[in-house]
Structure formats: C-alpha cells, structure tokens
Amino acid sequence: MSLAFEYRRWAAVCLDLAKRATVAADKTRLLLLAEAWLDFADRVTRKDGDEKRRNGDAAERPLVTSRVAPVTRYVGGATEGSPRKR
C-alpha cells in the first residue's frame, strides 16, 4: 500500500469519528484532522507524480480528489469561536 493510500485511510477514520461525535468542538477538530491527512496524501501524490514525470513515467491520479465539506455542514452551522446552537 502506498503512503498516500494510508493517509487517505486515516482521513476516512477521522471523518467516521466526526460523524459519530456529539460535541461540536470534537467534530470540528476531527474534520480538521481529516483535511490535514488529505493534504498530506496530496503532497505525497504530487511528489510521486513529479518524480515519475522527471523519470518519464506517467503520473498516477490520486485515489480521492474531493475535499472535506465545510466544517459548518457537520456541526450544524457552528464552528469554533462562534456561538453554538443548543
């Protein structure tokens, strides 16, 4: 398995935990972690693609290209630093 695949797997774990979290702050943090894992995966994918292009190989397409939806979608409109609905 590639490093990018592992990073995307960790992003999926964070998203799953965010769906089940009941505290808005926890959801926000987990979604930010998921986005960070996807950023890491993109960096690895770009780096691998750059190396392959330099070597004359075809670049691989990333497995997941979508980004995490805005945090407000998952936490009911409230984000850290804003008033939370109860």
N, C-alpha and C positions, 0 to 999 in steps of 0.2 A: 504494500500500500504506500502511496505517496504521502509526503508530508502535507501537501495541500489537502488531500482527502481527509487526513486525520484532523486538521484544523477545522474543516467543514463539519466533521462529525462532532467536534466539541461545540461548535456554534449551534448545531441541532440540539445537543443536550441542553445548552443554556436556554434555547427557545422553548423547549419542552418544560423545563423548570419554571420559566417565566409564565407559561400558560397556567400552571398549577399554583403559582404564588398568590397569596391573598393580600399581601401588603404591597401597596403601590410602589414604595421605595425599593422593595426587593425586586419587583418586576422590572423597574427602570434599570437597576444595576445589572440584572441578568441580561436584559436586552442590549445594554452597552457592552457587556462581555461578549455576547454573540456577535455583535458588529465588529468588535476587535478581532475575534477569531476569523471572521470572514475577510477582514483586511489583511491579516497575516497570510491567509490562503491565497489571496490575490497577489500579494507581494511575491510569494514563492512561485506562483504560476507565471507571473511576469518575468521573474528572474530566470526560471527554467526556459521560457519561451525565447528570451533574449539570447541565452546561451545556445539554444538549438538553431536560432537564426544565424548566429555567428558561425556555427558549425555547418550550416547548410541544410539542417533538418527542418521539417515542417513543424510549426508551433502547435502545441496542443491547445484545445479550447478548454476553458475552465468548466468544471462539473456543475457548479452553481454560479449563475451570474446575477441573480436577484439580490437585492439588499434587504435588510431588515426594515419592515414598515416603520413609519414614525412611531416613536415611543408612546405618544399620546393615544394612539389607536389601542394599545394594550392596557393602558392604565386609566382608561375612561376619561381622557382629557386632562388629567393632572400629571404634572411632571415635578421633579424635584425643584424646590424653590417657588412653586406656585401653590395656591390654596388647593387643598384636596377636598374632593366631594366625599361626603359620608352618607 
